């Protein structure tokens, strides 16, 4: 864990704490950083799934004989 001293917008910090359900500044900043990285990972995965759908990778699932049982 790194020690980092920065000035932050108190209103933005308060809003983030309310959204994230955190109570301390440290927890709010750490939760916000985690949320940003997790959101990026989810968006990337969604884009990859959309590309697979566009390519027709899931078309085999439209035939019920190909479903796993």
C-alpha positions as CSV (number, residue, x, y, z in Angstrom):
1,X,0.0,0.0,0.0
2,X,1.3,3.4,-0.9
3,X,1.1,6.6,1.1
4,X,-0.1,9.4,-1.2
5,X,-1.0,12.9,-0.1
6,X,-3.3,14.7,-2.5
7,X,-5.9,17.4,-2.3
8,X,-9.3,16.1,-3.3
9,X,-12.6,17.8,-4.0
10,X,-14.6,17.4,-0.7
11,X,-18.0,17.4,-2.5
12,X,-16.9,14.7,-4.9
13,X,-15.4,12.7,-2.1
14,X,-18.7,13.0,-0.1
15,X,-20.8,12.0,-3.1
16,X,-18.5,9.0,-3.8
17,X,-18.7,7.9,-0.2
18,X,-22.5,8.1,-0.3
19,X,-22.6,6.0,-3.5
20,X,-20.0,3.5,-2.4
21,X,-21.3,3.2,1.2
22,X,-17.9,4.0,2.7
23,X,-17.2,6.0,5.9
24,X,-13.6,7.1,5.7
25,X,-11.7,9.1,3.1
26,X,-9.2,6.3,2.7
27,X,-11.9,3.6,2.2
28,X,-13.7,5.9,-0.3
29,X,-10.6,6.6,-2.4
30,X,-9.6,2.9,-2.4
31,X,-13.2,1.7,-3.2
32,X,-13.4,4.3,-6.0
33,X,-10.1,3.2,-7.5
34,X,-11.2,-0.5,-7.4
35,X,-14.6,0.4,-8.9
36,X,-12.9,2.2,-11.8
37,X,-10.7,-0.8,-12.6
38,X,-13.5,-3.3,-12.2
39,X,-15.8,-1.2,-14.4
40,X,-13.2,-1.1,-17.1
41,X,-12.7,-4.9,-16.9
42,X,-16.5,-5.4,-17.2
43,X,-16.8,-3.0,-20.2
44,X,-14.0,-4.8,-22.0
45,X,-15.6,-8.2,-21.4
46,X,-19.0,-6.8,-22.6
47,X,-17.3,-5.4,-25.8
48,X,-15.7,-8.8,-26.4
49,X,-19.1,-10.6,-26.0
50,X,-20.7,-8.1,-28.4
51,X,-18.0,-8.8,-30.9
52,X,-18.5,-12.5,-30.5
53,X,-22.2,-12.0,-31.1
54,X,-21.6,-9.9,-34.2
55,X,-19.3,-12.7,-35.6
56,X,-22.1,-15.2,-35.0
57,X,-20.2,-17.2,-32.4
58,X,-23.4,-17.9,-30.5
59,X,-25.6,-18.8,-33.5
60,X,-25.1,-22.5,-32.7
61,X,-27.1,-22.0,-29.5
62,X,-30.2,-21.1,-31.6
63,X,-30.5,-24.7,-32.6
64,X,-31.9,-26.5,-29.5
65,X,-30.2,-29.7,-30.5
66,X,-26.9,-28.1,-29.6
67,X,-27.8,-27.1,-26.1
68,X,-25.9,-28.8,-23.3
69,X,-28.1,-31.0,-21.1
